[in-house]
């Protein structure tokens, strides 16, 4: 996995608003944790598990934010993981840490945002 190549593909997928293209980056057992889940869906834990739950949530999010556009600022890498620093929705800066499974798919993601 090449961190910069992954980051560009990930940003491009989100900016395309093509949910199938977005979902190709994630494993079936994906677990996401983000304060956006708590804000938008009212789920206190801020977490969702499984590709279908995540897909349903993101489908609603893309409908609510039709002008969604991410701007990549930087990429860092770790052991089987990357952290993307980017400009997100509502002009918030975000850091997403993504962990990869043995197939090179994201199976865990944790997001952080400025001043929610």
C-alpha positions in Angstrom: 0.0 0.0 0.0 1.4 3.4 -1.1 0.1 6.0 1.3 0.1 9.0 -1.1 -1.5 6.9 -3.9 -4.2 5.6 -1.5 -4.8 9.1 -0.2 -5.3 10.5 -3.7 -7.7 7.6 -4.7 -9.6 8.0 -1.5 -10.0 11.8 -1.9 -11.0 11.4 -5.5 -13.6 8.8 -4.6 -15.2 11.1 -2.1 -15.1 14.1 -4.4 -16.8 12.0 -7.1 -19.8 11.3 -4.8 -19.8 7.8 -6.3 -20.8 5.6 -3.3 -19.7 2.4 -5.1 -16.3 4.0 -5.7 -16.0 5.2 -2.1 -17.0 1.7 -0.7 -14.3 -0.1 -2.7 -11.7 1.1 -0.1 -13.4 -0.6 2.8 -13.5 -4.2 4.1 -16.9 -5.9 4.8 -16.1 -5.7 8.6 -15.3 -2.0 8.5 -15.7 -0.2 11.8 -15.9 3.6 11.7 -15.8 6.0 14.6 -16.4 9.7 14.0 -18.2 12.6 15.9 -20.2 13.1 12.7 -22.1 9.9 13.4 -23.0 11.3 16.8 -24.0 14.7 15.3 -25.8 13.5 12.2 -27.3 10.2 13.3 -27.6 10.7 17.1 -25.7 7.5 17.8 -24.1 8.2 21.1 -21.1 5.9 20.6 -20.2 7.7 17.3 -19.5 4.2 15.8 -20.9 2.0 13.1 -19.9 -1.5 12.2 -20.2 -3.4 8.9 -20.1 -2.3 5.3 -23.9 -2.1 5.0 -24.4 0.1 8.0 -21.6 2.4 6.9 -22.9 2.5 3.3 -26.4 3.5 4.5 -25.0 6.2 6.7 -22.7 7.6 3.9 -25.5 7.4 1.4 -27.6 9.7 3.6 -24.6 12.0 4.3 -23.9 12.4 0.6 -27.6 13.3 0.0 -27.5 15.9 2.8 -24.2 17.4 1.6 -24.4 17.5 -2.2 -21.5 19.9 -2.5 -19.1 17.8 -0.4 -15.5 18.4 -1.4 -12.4 17.3 0.4 -9.0 18.9 0.0 -6.0 16.8 1.0 -3.3 18.6 3.0 -1.0 15.8 4.1 -0.6 12.1 4.5 1.3 10.2 7.2 1.8 6.5 7.4 2.2 3.9 10.2 2.1 0.2 10.6 -0.7 -1.0 8.3 -2.2 2.4 8.6 -2.4 5.9 7.2 -3.6 9.2 8.6 -5.0 11.7 6.2 -5.1 15.4 7.1 -7.7 17.2 4.9 -10.2 20.0 4.7 -13.6 18.5 5.2 -17.2 19.7 5.3 -18.2 22.9 7.0 -14.6 24.2 6.5 -13.5 21.8 9.3 -10.0 20.3 9.2 -10.0 16.5 9.7 -7.6 13.8 10.5 -8.7 10.3 9.6 -6.7 7.4 10.8 -7.3 4.2 8.7 -6.1 0.7 9.4 -5.7 -1.9 6.7 -6.5 -5.6 6.7 -4.3 -8.2 4.9 -6.2 -7.5 1.6 -5.2 -3.8 1.7 -8.8 -2.7 2.6 -9.7 -0.3 5.4 -11.2 -2.3 8.3 -11.1 0.5 10.9 -11.3 4.2 10.7 -11.2 6.9 13.4 -11.9 10.5 12.5 -11.1 13.7 14.3 -12.3 17.2 13.4 -11.6 20.8 14.5 -14.2 22.6 16.6 -17.4 20.6 16.1 
